[in-house]
Amino acid sequence: MTNKEQYENFCKKNYVPIYSKSWWLDAICGKDNWDVWIYGKNGNVEAAMPYYLENRGKYRYITKAPLTQNNGIVFKDTSELKECSRAKFEEKVINKACEFIAGMDIDVYEQQYQTSFQNWLPFFWNYYTAITRFTYVIEDTENLDIVWDGISSKYRSIIKKGQRNTVLMEDLDKDIFYQEHEKIFLKQNLECPFSYKLWNRLYSACSKQKACKIIYRITPEEKIASLMFLVWDEKRIYQLLAGSIPEFQNLDSYDALIWDGIQLAHNKGLKYDFEGSVIKRISKSFREFGGIPERYYRIRKVFNPEIMQIECEQQFKTLFPEHR
């Protein structure tokens, strides 16, 4: 069996977040642009590291794939192990992964790990660095009254206003979704950060897996005021793509739409992941919804001294602009 075939079997037997599932990586990266490193004995896979390869000029990166919050090493279920045994197992896997990465002839390794991965110390011992990032999560959506009470009074009022001003709709055509979502960036004189081709592949794959839904809110004149694309796995719903159409921001429909997404998570018995941000304004809004910050790590190592020098010079210019 190939590594990908072994990994496919591993995914069937273990919980693997949506961003590391084979079908997701096929859709996002293209089948030939990702691979997976396998750790195990006698055909029994105990851990795996799917990875996306990207060329940036003359440099070669293992890096975060588009629209993919995290990847990194995925471990078998170790819940029955004692803490010391789990740490030893993870250290053994990470050391082997580091050996594999070192032999790949890449210039930079940088992957964001899922929130369940917290033991990055073995990477540190192998001279990797880690940047802490945060997502916000509503862990328990079973009791909507409790979830509602956890939202700030200010945002409860905003949600109610959005509900009065707009009507919830479902299952928008994927082409219209892309066109409307693109407006959010065009208003800021920015290009949409993902192509229609990529969006089409992702939507088709998620729909085939029955792991996504588009919801949106419309004005009384039936204009789209805000929209959201949600994806999910066995444990979480992720607020992957969402926003308010610029000319209708005063209707506050976007916050009402987030509440609609939370209710969908409740109906499915899943956690709600806001797909968090370290941008202060965005983080604060997720906190107002009662989201609990969960940290995850961007683990990185630069193998090419040229890149190391370039990055050091850039950082110096940022910290000391007077010396440019």
C-alpha positions as CSV (number, residue, x, y, z in Angstrom):
1,M,0.0,0.0,0.0
2,T,1.1,3.6,-0.7
3,N,1.5,6.0,2.2
4,K,-1.7,7.8,1.1
5,E,-3.6,4.5,1.1
6,Q,-2.3,3.7,4.6
7,Y,-3.3,7.2,5.7
8,E,-6.8,6.8,4.3
9,N,-7.2,3.7,6.4
10,F,-5.8,5.5,9.4
11,C,-8.4,8.3,8.9
12,K,-11.2,5.8,8.9
13,K,-10.1,4.4,12.3
14,N,-9.1,7.6,14.1
15,Y,-10.5,11.0,14.6
16,V,-8.8,13.3,12.1
17,P,-9.8,17.0,11.8
18,I,-11.4,18.0,8.5
19,Y,-8.3,19.9,7.5
20,S,-6.1,16.8,7.5
21,K,-8.5,14.4,5.8
22,S,-7.4,13.0,2.5
23,W,-10.4,14.3,0.5
24,W,-9.9,17.8,1.9
25,L,-6.2,17.9,0.9
26,D,-7.0,16.5,-2.6
27,A,-9.5,19.3,-3.1
28,I,-7.4,22.1,-1.7
29,C,-3.9,21.1,-2.8
30,G,-4.5,18.9,-5.8
31,K,-3.8,15.2,-5.6
32,D,-0.2,15.6,-6.7
33,N,0.7,18.6,-4.4
34,W,0.5,16.9,-1.0
35,D,1.9,13.8,0.5
36,V,2.0,12.1,3.9
37,W,4.7,10.8,6.2
38,I,3.7,7.6,8.0
39,Y,4.9,6.4,11.4
40,G,4.1,2.8,12.4
41,K,5.2,-0.8,12.6
42,N,4.2,-3.8,10.5
43,G,1.6,-1.8,8.5
44,N,0.0,-0.5,11.7
45,V,-0.1,3.3,11.4
46,E,0.3,5.0,14.7
47,A,0.8,8.6,13.5
48,A,1.0,10.5,10.3
49,M,2.0,13.9,9.0
50,P,0.2,15.1,5.8
51,Y,2.0,18.0,4.3
52,Y,1.6,20.5,1.4
53,L,4.6,21.4,-0.7
54,E,4.9,24.8,-2.3
55,N,7.6,26.4,-4.4
56,R,8.2,30.1,-3.8
57,G,10.6,31.3,-6.4
58,K,13.7,29.2,-6.0
59,Y,12.7,28.1,-2.5
60,R,10.8,25.0,-1.4
61,Y,8.4,25.1,1.5
62,I,6.3,22.7,3.5
63,T,3.6,25.1,4.5
64,K,0.0,25.8,5.3
65,A,-2.4,25.0,2.5
66,P,-5.0,27.6,1.4
67,L,-8.2,27.8,3.5
68,T,-6.7,25.2,5.9
69,Q,-6.3,26.3,9.5
70,N,-4.1,23.5,10.6
71,N,-2.3,20.3,9.6
72,G,0.7,18.8,11.3
73,I,1.1,15.4,12.9
74,V,-2.0,13.4,13.6
75,F,-1.7,10.8,16.3
76,K,-3.6,7.6,17.0
77,D,-6.0,7.7,20.0
78,T,-3.8,7.8,23.1
79,S,-6.5,8.5,25.7
80,E,-5.9,5.2,27.5
81,L,-2.2,5.9,28.0
82,K,-0.7,7.5,31.1
83,E,0.5,11.0,30.6
84,C,4.2,10.0,30.8
85,S,3.6,7.2,28.2
86,R,1.8,9.6,25.9
87,A,4.6,12.1,26.1
88,K,7.2,9.4,25.4
89,F,5.2,8.2,22.4
90,E,4.8,11.8,21.0
91,E,8.5,12.5,21.5
92,K,9.4,9.4,19.6
93,V,7.1,10.3,16.7
94,I,8.2,13.9,16.5
95,N,11.9,12.9,16.5
96,K,11.3,10.6,13.6
97,A,9.3,13.3,11.8
98,C,12.1,15.7,12.3
99,E,14.5,13.2,10.7
100,F,12.2,12.9,7.8
101,I,11.9,16.7,7.3
102,A,15.6,17.2,7.6
103,G,16.1,14.7,4.7
104,M,13.6,16.3,2.4
105,D,15.9,19.0,1.0
106,I,13.4,21.8,1.7
107,D,14.2,25.4,2.6
108,V,11.5,26.0,5.2
109,Y,9.1,23.9,7.3
110,E,6.0,25.6,8.7
111,Q,2.8,23.9,9.7
112,Q,0.0,25.0,12.0
113,Y,-1.0,22.2,14.4
114,Q,-4.5,21.4,15.7
115,T,-5.5,22.7,19.1
116,S,-5.3,19.2,20.6
117,F,-1.5,19.2,20.0
118,Q,0.2,20.9,22.9
119,N,3.5,19.0,23.4
120,W,5.7,20.9,21.0
121,L,8.8,20.6,23.3
122,P,10.4,17.8,21.2
123,F,10.3,20.2,18.3
124,F,12.1,22.7,20.5
125,W,14.8,20.2,21.2
126,N,15.2,19.8,17.5
127,Y,15.8,23.5,17.1
128,Y,12.3,24.4,15.8
129,T,10.4,27.5,16.8
130,A,6.7,27.9,17.7
131,I,4.4,30.9,17.4
132,T,1.3,30.7,19.5
133,R,-2.0,31.5,17.8
134,F,-5.6,31.3,18.9
135,T,-9.0,30.2,17.7
136,Y,-12.2,30.7,19.7
137,V,-14.5,27.8,20.4
138,I,-17.9,27.3,22.1
139,E,-17.2,23.9,23.5
140,D,-20.7,22.8,24.5
141,T,-23.7,23.8,22.3
142,E,-26.1,21.3,23.8
143,N,-28.1,23.9,25.8
144,L,-28.8,27.0,23.7
145,D,-30.1,28.9,26.6
146,I,-26.7,28.6,28.4
147,V,-24.9,29.5,25.1
148,W,-27.2,32.6,24.7
149,D,-26.6,33.7,28.3
150,G,-22.8,33.5,27.6
151,I,-23.1,36.1,24.8
152,S,-22.6,39.7,26.0
153,S,-25.7,41.8,26.4
154,K,-24.4,44.2,23.7
155,Y,-24.1,41.4,21.2
156,R,-27.5,39.8,22.1
157,S,-29.0,43.2,21.2
158,I,-27.1,43.3,17.9
159,I,-28.2,39.8,17.1
160,K,-31.8,40.7,17.7
161,K,-31.5,43.7,15.5
162,G,-30.0,41.6,12.7
163,Q,-32.9,39.1,13.0
164,R,-35.4,42.0,12.7
165,N,-33.7,43.5,9.7
166,T,-33.1,40.3,7.7
167,V,-34.3,36.8,7.0
168,L,-32.3,33.6,7.2
169,M,-31.9,31.6,4.1
170,E,-30.0,28.4,3.2
171,D,-28.2,26.7,0.3
172,L,-27.2,29.6,-1.9
173,D,-25.8,28.7,-5.3
174,K,-22.1,28.2,-5.1
175,D,-21.4,30.7,-7.9
176,I,-23.4,33.4,-6.3
177,F,-21.7,32.8,-3.0
178,Y,-18.3,33.3,-4.6
179,Q,-19.5,36.5,-6.3
180,E,-21.0,38.0,-3.2
181,H,-18.1,36.9,-0.9
182,E,-15.7,38.5,-3.4
183,K,-17.4,41.9,-2.8
184,I,-16.1,41.9,0.8
185,F,-12.5,42.1,-0.5
186,L,-13.1,44.3,-3.5
187,K,-14.6,47.0,-1.2
188,Q,-11.2,47.0,0.5
189,N,-9.3,47.1,-2.8
190,L,-8.1,43.6,-2.2
191,E,-8.3,40.5,-4.4
192,C,-10.2,37.5,-3.1
193,P,-7.5,35.4,-1.4
194,F,-8.7,32.2,-3.2
195,S,-9.6,31.6,-6.8
196,Y,-13.0,30.5,-8.1
197,K,-11.4,27.3,-9.3
198,L,-10.2,26.4,-5.8
199,W,-13.6,27.4,-4.3
200,N,-15.4,25.1,-6.8
201,R,-13.1,22.1,-5.9
202,L,-13.6,22.7,-2.2
203,Y,-17.4,23.1,-2.3
204,S,-17.8,20.1,-4.5
205,A,-15.6,17.9,-2.2
206,C,-17.4,19.1,1.0
207,S,-20.8,18.6,-0.6
208,K,-19.9,15.1,-1.7
209,Q,-18.9,14.3,1.9
210,K,-22.1,16.0,3.3
211,A,-19.8,18.2,5.4
212,C,-20.8,21.7,4.6
213,K,-23.6,24.2,4.4
214,I,-24.1,27.7,3.1
215,I,-26.4,30.0,5.1
216,Y,-27.1,33.7,4.4
217,R,-29.4,36.5,5.4
218,I,-31.3,38.7,3.0
219,T,-32.9,42.2,3.2
220,P,-36.7,42.8,2.8
221,E,-35.7,43.6,-0.9
222,E,-34.2,40.1,-1.1
223,K,-30.6,41.4,-1.4
224,I,-27.9,39.3,0.3
225,A,-26.7,41.1,3.4
226,S,-24.3,38.5,4.8
227,L,-23.3,35.0,4.1
228,M,-21.4,32.1,5.6
229,F,-19.8,28.8,4.5
230,L,-19.6,26.2,7.3
231,V,-17.8,22.9,7.2
232,W,-17.6,20.2,9.8
233,D,-16.1,17.0,10.9
234,E,-17.0,14.5,13.7
235,K,-16.4,17.0,16.5
236,R,-16.6,20.6,15.3
237,I,-18.3,23.0,12.9
238,Y,-15.9,25.5,11.5
239,Q,-16.8,29.0,10.4
240,L,-14.6,28.9,7.4
241,L,-15.8,31.7,5.1
242,A,-18.1,34.5,6.3
243,G,-18.8,38.2,6.1
244,S,-21.1,41.1,5.7
245,I,-21.8,42.6,2.3
246,P,-20.3,46.1,2.7
247,E,-23.4,48.2,1.7
248,F,-25.6,46.3,4.3
249,Q,-23.3,46.4,7.3
250,N,-25.6,48.7,9.2
251,L,-28.2,45.9,9.3
252,D,-26.1,43.8,11.7
253,S,-27.1,40.7,9.9
254,Y,-23.6,39.1,10.2
255,D,-23.8,38.7,13.9
256,A,-27.3,37.2,13.6
257,L,-25.9,34.8,11.0
258,I,-23.2,33.7,13.5
259,W,-25.9,32.9,16.0
260,D,-27.6,30.9,13.2
261,G,-24.3,29.0,12.7
262,I,-24.1,28.2,16.4
263,Q,-27.7,26.8,16.3
264,L,-26.6,24.5,13.5
265,A,-23.8,23.3,15.7
266,H,-26.3,22.7,18.4
267,N,-28.6,20.7,16.0
268,K,-25.6,18.5,15.0
269,G,-24.2,18.1,18.6
270,L,-20.9,19.7,17.6
271,K,-18.6,22.4,19.0
272,Y,-18.5,25.7,17.2
273,D,-15.1,26.9,16.1
274,F,-15.0,30.6,15.0
275,E,-11.8,30.0,13.0
276,G,-10.1,32.4,15.3
277,S,-7.9,35.3,14.6
278,V,-5.1,37.1,16.5
279,I,-6.3,40.4,15.0
280,K,-7.5,42.4,18.0
281,R,-10.8,43.6,16.6
282,I,-11.9,40.1,15.3
283,S,-10.7,38.3,18.5
284,K,-12.8,40.7,20.6
285,S,-15.9,40.0,18.6
286,F,-15.5,36.2,19.1
287,R,-15.0,36.7,22.8
288,E,-18.3,38.7,22.9
289,F,-20.0,35.5,21.6
290,G,-18.7,33.6,24.6
291,G,-16.0,31.9,22.6
292,I,-13.2,30.4,24.7
293,P,-9.7,31.0,23.3
294,E,-7.8,27.8,22.4
295,R,-4.2,28.0,21.5
296,Y,-2.5,26.3,18.7
297,Y,1.0,26.4,17.4
298,R,2.7,27.4,14.1
299,I,5.8,25.2,14.2
300,R,8.7,26.3,12.0
301,K,12.3,25.7,11.0
302,V,14.3,27.5,8.4
303,F,16.9,25.2,6.8
304,N,18.3,27.7,4.2
305,P,20.7,30.4,5.6
306,E,19.7,32.8,2.7
307,I,16.1,32.9,4.0
308,M,17.3,33.2,7.5
309,Q,19.3,36.3,6.6
310,I,16.5,37.8,4.5
311,E,14.0,37.4,7.4
312,C,16.4,38.8,10.0
313,E,16.9,41.9,7.8
314,Q,13.1,42.3,7.4
315,Q,12.5,42.0,11.1
316,F,15.2,44.5,11.9
317,K,13.6,47.0,9.5
318,T,10.3,46.5,11.1
319,L,11.6,46.9,14.6
320,F,13.9,49.8,13.8
321,P,12.4,51.7,10.9
322,E,14.8,54.7,11.6
323,H,17.7,52.5,10.5
324,R,16.3,51.7,7.0
